[in-house]
Amino acid sequence: MGVLIEETGTAQVTINVCNFREVSLARVFETVMSEAERFGVSIVGSEIVGLVPMEALLEAAAFYLRFDGFQHDQVLEVRLSQG
């Protein structure tokens, strides 16, 4: 859903991601960014409303930071939670 926010002169795109394993957060973001660029608009930010699985964020981080051979258990909190 897209909404124009007249007070700030910006638009907001709202997307519910139901299965991040099927369509990653990075892919959703890249698609929205690509569509925005087609219309000469840039993305100024993003937000998450509600809860998000850590795995979804780790996958997005690995995508954007282009880690070679990144494993989720390299994250301190993941390793600590494993006992």
Phi and psi in radians as a Rosetta constraint file:
Dihedral C 1 N 2 CA 2 C 2 CIRCULARHARMONIC -1.998 0.35
Dihedral N 2 CA 2 C 2 N 3 CIRCULARHARMONIC 2.417 0.35
Dihedral C 2 N 3 CA 3 C 3 CIRCULARHARMONIC -2.357 0.35
Dihedral N 3 CA 3 C 3 N 4 CIRCULARHARMONIC 2.289 0.35
Dihedral C 3 N 4 CA 4 C 4 CIRCULARHARMONIC -1.474 0.35
Dihedral N 4 CA 4 C 4 N 5 CIRCULARHARMONIC 2.261 0.35
Dihedral C 4 N 5 CA 5 C 5 CIRCULARHARMONIC -1.886 0.35
Dihedral N 5 CA 5 C 5 N 6 CIRCULARHARMONIC 1.678 0.35
Dihedral C 5 N 6 CA 6 C 6 CIRCULARHARMONIC -1.083 0.35
Dihedral N 6 CA 6 C 6 N 7 CIRCULARHARMONIC -0.638 0.35
Dihedral C 6 N 7 CA 7 C 7 CIRCULARHARMONIC -1.016 0.35
Dihedral N 7 CA 7 C 7 N 8 CIRCULARHARMONIC -0.624 0.35
Dihedral C 7 N 8 CA 8 C 8 CIRCULARHARMONIC -1.851 0.35
Dihedral N 8 CA 8 C 8 N 9 CIRCULARHARMONIC -0.131 0.35
Dihedral C 8 N 9 CA 9 C 9 CIRCULARHARMONIC 1.195 0.35
Dihedral N 9 CA 9 C 9 N 10 CIRCULARHARMONIC 0.504 0.35
Dihedral C 9 N 10 CA 10 C 10 CIRCULARHARMONIC -2.153 0.35
Dihedral N 10 CA 10 C 10 N 11 CIRCULARHARMONIC 2.949 0.35
Dihedral C 10 N 11 CA 11 C 11 CIRCULARHARMONIC -2.085 0.35
Dihedral N 11 CA 11 C 11 N 12 CIRCULARHARMONIC 2.614 0.35
Dihedral C 11 N 12 CA 12 C 12 CIRCULARHARMONIC -2.081 0.35
Dihedral N 12 CA 12 C 12 N 13 CIRCULARHARMONIC 2.292 0.35
Dihedral C 12 N 13 CA 13 C 13 CIRCULARHARMONIC -1.872 0.35
Dihedral N 13 CA 13 C 13 N 14 CIRCULARHARMONIC 2.211 0.35
Dihedral C 13 N 14 CA 14 C 14 CIRCULARHARMONIC -1.968 0.35
Dihedral N 14 CA 14 C 14 N 15 CIRCULARHARMONIC 2.230 0.35
Dihedral C 14 N 15 CA 15 C 15 CIRCULARHARMONIC -2.358 0.35
Dihedral N 15 CA 15 C 15 N 16 CIRCULARHARMONIC 2.315 0.35
Dihedral C 15 N 16 CA 16 C 16 CIRCULARHARMONIC -1.688 0.35
Dihedral N 16 CA 16 C 16 N 17 CIRCULARHARMONIC 2.067 0.35
Dihedral C 16 N 17 CA 17 C 17 CIRCULARHARMONIC -1.706 0.35
Dihedral N 17 CA 17 C 17 N 18 CIRCULARHARMONIC 1.962 0.35
Dihedral C 17 N 18 CA 18 C 18 CIRCULARHARMONIC -1.614 0.35
Dihedral N 18 CA 18 C 18 N 19 CIRCULARHARMONIC -0.480 0.35
Dihedral C 18 N 19 CA 19 C 19 CIRCULARHARMONIC -2.486 0.35
Dihedral N 19 CA 19 C 19 N 20 CIRCULARHARMONIC 1.622 0.35
Dihedral C 19 N 20 CA 20 C 20 CIRCULARHARMONIC -1.181 0.35
Dihedral N 20 CA 20 C 20 N 21 CIRCULARHARMONIC -0.313 0.35
Dihedral C 20 N 21 CA 21 C 21 CIRCULARHARMONIC -1.318 0.35
Dihedral N 21 CA 21 C 21 N 22 CIRCULARHARMONIC -0.487 0.35
Dihedral C 21 N 22 CA 22 C 22 CIRCULARHARMONIC -1.433 0.35
Dihedral N 22 CA 22 C 22 N 23 CIRCULARHARMONIC -0.765 0.35
Dihedral C 22 N 23 CA 23 C 23 CIRCULARHARMONIC -2.349 0.35
Dihedral N 23 CA 23 C 23 N 24 CIRCULARHARMONIC 1.917 0.35
Dihedral C 23 N 24 CA 24 C 24 CIRCULARHARMONIC -1.217 0.35
Dihedral N 24 CA 24 C 24 N 25 CIRCULARHARMONIC 2.764 0.35
Dihedral C 24 N 25 CA 25 C 25 CIRCULARHARMONIC -1.046 0.35
Dihedral N 25 CA 25 C 25 N 26 CIRCULARHARMONIC -0.667 0.35
Dihedral C 25 N 26 CA 26 C 26 CIRCULARHARMONIC -1.089 0.35
Dihedral N 26 CA 26 C 26 N 27 CIRCULARHARMONIC -0.721 0.35
Dihedral C 26 N 27 CA 27 C 27 CIRCULARHARMONIC -1.162 0.35
Dihedral N 27 CA 27 C 27 N 28 CIRCULARHARMONIC -0.715 0.35
Dihedral C 27 N 28 CA 28 C 28 CIRCULARHARMONIC -1.060 0.35
Dihedral N 28 CA 28 C 28 N 29 CIRCULARHARMONIC -0.859 0.35
Dihedral C 28 N 29 CA 29 C 29 CIRCULARHARMONIC -1.070 0.35
Dihedral N 29 CA 29 C 29 N 30 CIRCULARHARMONIC -0.800 0.35
Dihedral C 29 N 30 CA 30 C 30 CIRCULARHARMONIC -1.078 0.35
Dihedral N 30 CA 30 C 30 N 31 CIRCULARHARMONIC -0.664 0.35
Dihedral C 30 N 31 CA 31 C 31 CIRCULARHARMONIC -1.156 0.35
Dihedral N 31 CA 31 C 31 N 32 CIRCULARHARMONIC -0.792 0.35
Dihedral C 31 N 32 CA 32 C 32 CIRCULARHARMONIC -1.100 0.35
Dihedral N 32 CA 32 C 32 N 33 CIRCULARHARMONIC -0.737 0.35
Dihedral C 32 N 33 CA 33 C 33 CIRCULARHARMONIC -1.100 0.35
Dihedral N 33 CA 33 C 33 N 34 CIRCULARHARMONIC -0.732 0.35
Dihedral C 33 N 34 CA 34 C 34 CIRCULARHARMONIC -1.097 0.35
Dihedral N 34 CA 34 C 34 N 35 CIRCULARHARMONIC -0.767 0.35
Dihedral C 34 N 35 CA 35 C 35 CIRCULARHARMONIC -1.152 0.35
Dihedral N 35 CA 35 C 35 N 36 CIRCULARHARMONIC -0.690 0.35
Dihedral C 35 N 36 CA 36 C 36 CIRCULARHARMONIC -1.077 0.35
Dihedral N 36 CA 36 C 36 N 37 CIRCULARHARMONIC -0.784 0.35
Dihedral C 36 N 37 CA 37 C 37 CIRCULARHARMONIC -1.064 0.35
Dihedral N 37 CA 37 C 37 N 38 CIRCULARHARMONIC -0.615 0.35
Dihedral C 37 N 38 CA 38 C 38 CIRCULARHARMONIC -1.025 0.35
Dihedral N 38 CA 38 C 38 N 39 CIRCULARHARMONIC -0.505 0.35
Dihedral C 38 N 39 CA 39 C 39 CIRCULARHARMONIC -1.784 0.35
Dihedral N 39 CA 39 C 39 N 40 CIRCULARHARMONIC 0.208 0.35
Dihedral C 39 N 40 CA 40 C 40 CIRCULARHARMONIC 1.237 0.35
Dihedral N 40 CA 40 C 40 N 41 CIRCULARHARMONIC 0.507 0.35
Dihedral C 40 N 41 CA 41 C 41 CIRCULARHARMONIC -2.042 0.35
Dihedral N 41 CA 41 C 41 N 42 CIRCULARHARMONIC 2.491 0.35
Dihedral C 41 N 42 CA 42 C 42 CIRCULARHARMONIC -1.902 0.35
Dihedral N 42 CA 42 C 42 N 43 CIRCULARHARMONIC 2.730 0.35
Dihedral C 42 N 43 CA 43 C 43 CIRCULARHARMONIC -1.552 0.35
Dihedral N 43 CA 43 C 43 N 44 CIRCULARHARMONIC 2.267 0.35
Dihedral C 43 N 44 CA 44 C 44 CIRCULARHARMONIC -1.804 0.35
Dihedral N 44 CA 44 C 44 N 45 CIRCULARHARMONIC -0.189 0.35
Dihedral C 44 N 45 CA 45 C 45 CIRCULARHARMONIC 3.065 0.35
Dihedral N 45 CA 45 C 45 N 46 CIRCULARHARMONIC 3.050 0.35
Dihedral C 45 N 46 CA 46 C 46 CIRCULARHARMONIC -2.603 0.35
Dihedral N 46 CA 46 C 46 N 47 CIRCULARHARMONIC 2.860 0.35
Dihedral C 46 N 47 CA 47 C 47 CIRCULARHARMONIC -2.616 0.35
Dihedral N 47 CA 47 C 47 N 48 CIRCULARHARMONIC 2.773 0.35
Dihedral C 47 N 48 CA 48 C 48 CIRCULARHARMONIC -2.030 0.35
Dihedral N 48 CA 48 C 48 N 49 CIRCULARHARMONIC 2.247 0.35
Dihedral C 48 N 49 CA 49 C 49 CIRCULARHARMONIC -1.883 0.35
Dihedral N 49 CA 49 C 49 N 50 CIRCULARHARMONIC 2.152 0.35
Dihedral C 49 N 50 CA 50 C 50 CIRCULARHARMONIC 1.629 0.35
Dihedral N 50 CA 50 C 50 N 51 CIRCULARHARMONIC -2.780 0.35
Dihedral C 50 N 51 CA 51 C 51 CIRCULARHARMONIC -1.624 0.35
Dihedral N 51 CA 51 C 51 N 52 CIRCULARHARMONIC 2.662 0.35
Dihedral C 51 N 52 CA 52 C 52 CIRCULARHARMONIC -2.420 0.35
Dihedral N 52 CA 52 C 52 N 53 CIRCULARHARMONIC 2.430 0.35
Dihedral C 52 N 53 CA 53 C 53 CIRCULARHARMONIC -1.152 0.35
Dihedral N 53 CA 53 C 53 N 54 CIRCULARHARMONIC 2.394 0.35
Dihedral C 53 N 54 CA 54 C 54 CIRCULARHARMONIC -1.000 0.35
Dihedral N 54 CA 54 C 54 N 55 CIRCULARHARMONIC -0.652 0.35
Dihedral C 54 N 55 CA 55 C 55 CIRCULARHARMONIC -1.013 0.35
Dihedral N 55 CA 55 C 55 N 56 CIRCULARHARMONIC -0.670 0.35
Dihedral C 55 N 56 CA 56 C 56 CIRCULARHARMONIC -1.115 0.35
Dihedral N 56 CA 56 C 56 N 57 CIRCULARHARMONIC -0.715 0.35
Dihedral C 56 N 57 CA 57 C 57 CIRCULARHARMONIC -1.234 0.35
Dihedral N 57 CA 57 C 57 N 58 CIRCULARHARMONIC -0.677 0.35
Dihedral C 57 N 58 CA 58 C 58 CIRCULARHARMONIC -1.121 0.35
Dihedral N 58 CA 58 C 58 N 59 CIRCULARHARMONIC -0.681 0.35
Dihedral C 58 N 59 CA 59 C 59 CIRCULARHARMONIC -1.139 0.35
Dihedral N 59 CA 59 C 59 N 60 CIRCULARHARMONIC -0.710 0.35
Dihedral C 59 N 60 CA 60 C 60 CIRCULARHARMONIC -1.133 0.35
Dihedral N 60 CA 60 C 60 N 61 CIRCULARHARMONIC -0.725 0.35
Dihedral C 60 N 61 CA 61 C 61 CIRCULARHARMONIC -1.098 0.35
Dihedral N 61 CA 61 C 61 N 62 CIRCULARHARMONIC -0.773 0.35
Dihedral C 61 N 62 CA 62 C 62 CIRCULARHARMONIC -1.095 0.35
Dihedral N 62 CA 62 C 62 N 63 CIRCULARHARMONIC -0.665 0.35
Dihedral C 62 N 63 CA 63 C 63 CIRCULARHARMONIC -1.127 0.35
Dihedral N 63 CA 63 C 63 N 64 CIRCULARHARMONIC -0.887 0.35
Dihedral C 63 N 64 CA 64 C 64 CIRCULARHARMONIC -1.335 0.35
Dihedral N 64 CA 64 C 64 N 65 CIRCULARHARMONIC -0.506 0.35
Dihedral C 64 N 65 CA 65 C 65 CIRCULARHARMONIC -1.597 0.35
Dihedral N 65 CA 65 C 65 N 66 CIRCULARHARMONIC -0.129 0.35
Dihedral C 65 N 66 CA 66 C 66 CIRCULARHARMONIC 0.933 0.35
Dihedral N 66 CA 66 C 66 N 67 CIRCULARHARMONIC 0.818 0.35
Dihedral C 66 N 67 CA 67 C 67 CIRCULARHARMONIC -1.139 0.35
Dihedral N 67 CA 67 C 67 N 68 CIRCULARHARMONIC 2.384 0.35
Dihedral C 67 N 68 CA 68 C 68 CIRCULARHARMONIC -1.505 0.35
Dihedral N 68 CA 68 C 68 N 69 CIRCULARHARMONIC 2.180 0.35
Dihedral C 68 N 69 CA 69 C 69 CIRCULARHARMONIC 1.118 0.35
Dihedral N 69 CA 69 C 69 N 70 CIRCULARHARMONIC 0.454 0.35
Dihedral C 69 N 70 CA 70 C 70 CIRCULARHARMONIC -1.116 0.35
Dihedral N 70 CA 70 C 70 N 71 CIRCULARHARMONIC 2.337 0.35
Dihedral C 70 N 71 CA 71 C 71 CIRCULARHARMONIC -2.122 0.35
Dihedral N 71 CA 71 C 71 N 72 CIRCULARHARMONIC 2.427 0.35
Dihedral C 71 N 72 CA 72 C 72 CIRCULARHARMONIC -1.023 0.35
Dihedral N 72 CA 72 C 72 N 73 CIRCULARHARMONIC -0.512 0.35
Dihedral C 72 N 73 CA 73 C 73 CIRCULARHARMONIC -1.311 0.35
Dihedral N 73 CA 73 C 73 N 74 CIRCULARHARMONIC 0.060 0.35
Dihedral C 73 N 74 CA 74 C 74 CIRCULARHARMONIC -1.420 0.35
Dihedral N 74 CA 74 C 74 N 75 CIRCULARHARMONIC -0.205 0.35
Dihedral C 74 N 75 CA 75 C 75 CIRCULARHARMONIC -1.419 0.35
Dihedral N 75 CA 75 C 75 N 76 CIRCULARHARMONIC 2.231 0.35
Dihedral C 75 N 76 CA 76 C 76 CIRCULARHARMONIC -0.915 0.35
Dihedral N 76 CA 76 C 76 N 77 CIRCULARHARMONIC -0.851 0.35
Dihedral C 76 N 77 CA 77 C 77 CIRCULARHARMONIC -1.143 0.35
Dihedral N 77 CA 77 C 77 N 78 CIRCULARHARMONIC -0.588 0.35
Dihedral C 77 N 78 CA 78 C 78 CIRCULARHARMONIC -1.163 0.35
Dihedral N 78 CA 78 C 78 N 79 CIRCULARHARMONIC -0.815 0.35
Dihedral C 78 N 79 CA 79 C 79 CIRCULARHARMONIC -1.093 0.35
Dihedral N 79 CA 79 C 79 N 80 CIRCULARHARMONIC -0.736 0.35
Dihedral C 79 N 80 CA 80 C 80 CIRCULARHARMONIC -1.127 0.35
Dihedral N 80 CA 80 C 80 N 81 CIRCULARHARMONIC -0.608 0.35
Dihedral C 80 N 81 CA 81 C 81 CIRCULARHARMONIC -1.268 0.35
Dihedral N 81 CA 81 C 81 N 82 CIRCULARHARMONIC -0.283 0.35
Dihedral C 81 N 82 CA 82 C 82 CIRCULARHARMONIC -1.419 0.35
Dihedral N 82 CA 82 C 82 N 83 CIRCULARHARMONIC -0.169 0.35
